[in-house]
Amino acid sequence: MDDYSLVYDSGPLTEQIEILGRPVAKLNVSADASRANWVVRISDVAPDGQVTQVGGAAFNGTHRNSARDPEDIVPNDVFPLEIQLHFTSWVFPEGHKIRIAISNSMWPMLWPTHTPFTSTLQIGGATGARIELPVVPIGEERAPDFKDPVITERIPGYETLDAGNITGYAAITEIRADPETGEAYGFATNSGATRYPWGIERFEEEIEHRISDVNPANTSVIGRYALIQELDDRTLRFEQDVSFTSDEEKFYLKFDRRVLVDGELTGENQWDEVIERDFQ
C-alpha cells in the first residue's frame, strides 16, 4: 500500500494514543501539471513491522479553492492543501509507531490524472507537512456493555453454498506489470451461491483494471457480472458487461444488459455515453 509513497514514521510511542474523529493533513505542495491528486494515509506500525491502515483520503488539487468551481493547477506554484481524512476510531498501543504516507495516486481506487506529473511537498519548519489527530484525552477506560449472543434456529430451506470473498465484493487477486510498455493490470474476481426455498441463486463477477505510467490518460476498467437463478422449471441468467475508459479529454461508458431463459436470449439493452473529464 505504501509503495511509491513518501513515508514518515513516528518514534515508538511511550504511551497509548486513542483517536476518534477526522484527522486533518495540512500540506504545502506543487505540481508541474494542470491537474494532480494527493493521497494521505495514516497507519499503525506494530513492533514486528505489521502495518494496519487506520484512515485516509484523496484530494483533487483542482478543488483546492472550490469543489463546485474547480480550477486548473498553476504549474510549479506552491499552494496549501487541507485534507480531511475519513472518520476513524483507533488506539495506537504503547511501543507502536504512527505512520503518515503521502502519494499522488491510489489505483485502482482513484482514477488517475490525464498526464504524468512531478509534485513537491514541503517538509519541516512552519510550512512543512503535518497532520492533526483527533486525540481522545486519557481517562477512565470505557467499553460497551454488549448482550450475550443468542443462537437462533436455522430457517429451513436456506443454505449458503459458496460464501465468496470475505469482503463481499470482487477483490484483486493479482497485479501484473509490463516493463516494456509501462502498463499495469489487475484482476478482481468473486462468486457465490445461496440455496433458497424456491431454488438456488448464484453470482459471478470479474473486473479487469488497466493503467499505464507512460500514458495514464488511457486507463480502463472492464467488468462482467452474472446472476443465475436455478428454479424448478427453468434457469434465469441476468448478465451485464461494463466498459469504462478514458483519454485526455473524455470518459467513455459502455453498458450492456441481457436476460437469458434456459440459455436463450430474451431481452437486451445497451447504453453508450461520452462524459467530459471535467477537471478529473
ABEGO torsion letter per residue (X at the ends): XABGBBBBBBBBBABBBBBBEBBBBBBBBBBABABBBBBBBBBBBBAAGBBBBABEBBBBAAAAABAABBBBBBBGBBBBBBBBBBBBBBBBBBGBBBBBBBBABBOAABBBBABBBBBBBBBEEAABBBBBBBBBBBBBBBBBBBBBBBBBBBBBGBBBABAEBAAGBBBBABBBBBAAAGBBBBBBBBBBBBBBAAEBBBBBBBBBBBBBAABAABBBBBBBBBBBBBBAABBBBBBBBBBBBBBAABBBBBBBBBBBBGGBBABBBBBBBBBBAGGX
